[in-house]
């Protein structure tokens, strides 16, 4: 559960540390070369200083390729990249100081053994001081930021625990005493209906939400990111059907006792504080790729908002000049694992069009719970152009930037559509919704509802960064020529 996510974050932090050390390396080189006041630190003959100053940046590259891996390796050995959530400020400071001492000794030894005489003492001292201070500031900033974010109630994973026995209570206790881990227990499931509504033993604020039969209803009514089954072996036969329920709806599950043969999910063995878990995931498990995907979303949406600002302005003027009503169409949509969010689009219909839905309901040309009309009389003249070339969807870049959507992903449905979904269709909610997807490049409104759902599940089951790239490339001509839009 947490191990893979923390592994991806750990790899990102190592890369960040390598970048920080590299930047400090170049900064030190140019300070050493250009600021003559630092020459006083060289307690060696002036001829040595002249030789050192003659060394070029190319000569120093050998030091760069030595010191960057060395710094990161020593930090790794001292535990900087293990369980970062559970560390205290004192531990972080001590690890950086200890790593700095070891790195200084190892670096100095390497300079002596390999006779790298062009490396000056000024460079050596300045580099170690600068890199140590900046690395320490980076770690403390990350520590403070993560604690602040979680203190405000953000970046939490919401867990439903199935079981109220001794092992389940111990698991809950470990979670509750570590709020910095970013995990919230939403509630518990008991086998006895008589216990529903009561508090879990030892946890006054944690309620037994229902029995096993209530799991589907709880998944629909509450935002659940993962279901943890912590049950005795005698109950294994009872929970298999509910594992399948979670799998069908795209909810990640973990079992602390045994393994089951599921049809869709990918299996991983994980643990949290010594509790062994078998996790069945219906969404991608390559966390480092998901981190890259999110970074790409932030960068692209941010750049897009800036570069397309003239288009935003022109569109806003045209909407206001040609029809009465608000500039934006604001609508509640369903996102990752059933989370509701507000989606923004440029208004393409006449004011009050949503109130006339019943008048045009008979004109619906789409099967299933969606509503599509090719020649919708509620659409304005400007709106037809906006829709044809997807200009009306540009404000969704803000949804992407703030993490409610992604550039690529299943289109976000509205709540009334989700309420009509069959269980297998709900699995499309197990990945962050996007602006474009397989449906977008495969005919859009010309594609039937069931085929649309099948495409979204195909995307989830086969997701990769390369697939996102292919979809983006194919989206461009679809948008430019307005294929399948209405």
Order of alpha helices (4+ residues) and beta strands (2+ residues): alpha-alpha-alpha-alpha-alpha-beta-alpha-beta-beta-beta-alpha-beta-alpha-beta-beta-beta-alpha-alpha-beta-beta-alpha-alpha-alpha-beta-alpha-beta-alpha-alpha
